[in-house]
Each structure stands twice: as structure tokens, then as C-alpha cells.
């Protein structure tokens, strides 16, 4: 079973440090990032999630992002990214294409 990391309501500069530390503790294990409470995300938060996804791929471990809200998907889109970049759960991806 994957380890679950629940993201805070806002993933801004202040929260990124704590989430980064939480991710580092879980490195080497399959992780599910639960973004169901996340309402706002800044560029640094998006960068952290992309970096984590790439690191887990390099480590040959699973990292999945679930529960993305429409505003968070819009933040990705504003930066020219889509949910596929992070391999989010299919239900979130479908919701983001409405």
C-alpha cells in the first residue's frame, strides 16, 4: 500500500518547505499525494510536485497525485502544463478537461 501525503489548503512558498521535507522522508517508497484539500498553489508548489514526480520515476517508484481541484488544474494550465505532466488520477484528469 502506498504511503499517503496530504497536501495543505495552500501550497505557497511557506508550505513548500514542509511538504518537501515530508516527501524526502518518503523517498524510496511508493507515494500517493492527496491534493483534495489543496485550493491554491503557486509556481514553486507546482515545481516541487513536478520535481518529486521526476525523482520518483528516476528511483523507479510510483508517485500518484489525486484529488486536484479545478482551481489547481487551472494553475497548471496557466503555466502551460496539464495534469498529464504529473500523471494525476484519471478521475481528476477527466474533471480537468470539462
Residue pairs with C-beta under 8 A, 6 or more apart in sequence:
2 29
2 30
2 31
2 32
2 62
2 64
3 26
3 29
3 30
3 31
3 32
4 31
4 32
4 33
4 34
5 19
5 22
5 23
5 26
5 31
5 32
5 33
5 34
6 34
6 36
6 37
7 19
7 33
7 34
7 35
7 37
7 38
8 15
8 18
8 19
8 37
8 38
9 37
9 38
9 39
9 40
10 38
10 39
10 40
10 41
11 19
11 38
11 40
11 41
11 42
11 45
11 48
12 40
12 41
12 42
12 44
12 45
13 42
13 44
15 45
16 42
16 44
16 45
16 48
19 45
19 48
20 48
23 31
23 48
23 52
27 55
27 56
27 59
28 59
28 61
29 61
30 61
30 62
30 63
31 56
31 61
31 62
31 63
31 64
32 63
32 64
32 65
32 66
33 49
33 52
33 63
33 64
33 65
33 66
34 66
34 67
35 65
35 66
35 67
35 68
35 69
35 72
36 66
36 67
36 69
37 67
38 67
38 68
38 69
38 72
39 69
39 71
39 72
40 71
40 72
40 75
41 72
41 75
42 75
43 79
46 75
46 76
46 79
46 81
49 65
49 86
50 81
50 85
50 86
52 63
53 63
53 65
53 85
53 86
53 87
56 62
56 63
57 63
63 87
64 87
64 88
64 89
65 86
65 87
65 88
65 89
65 92
66 88
66 89
66 91
66 92
67 89
67 92
68 83
68 88
68 92
68 95
68 96
70 95
70 96
73 83
73 92
73 95
73 96
76 82
76 83
76 85
82 96
83 92
83 93
83 96
84 93
88 96
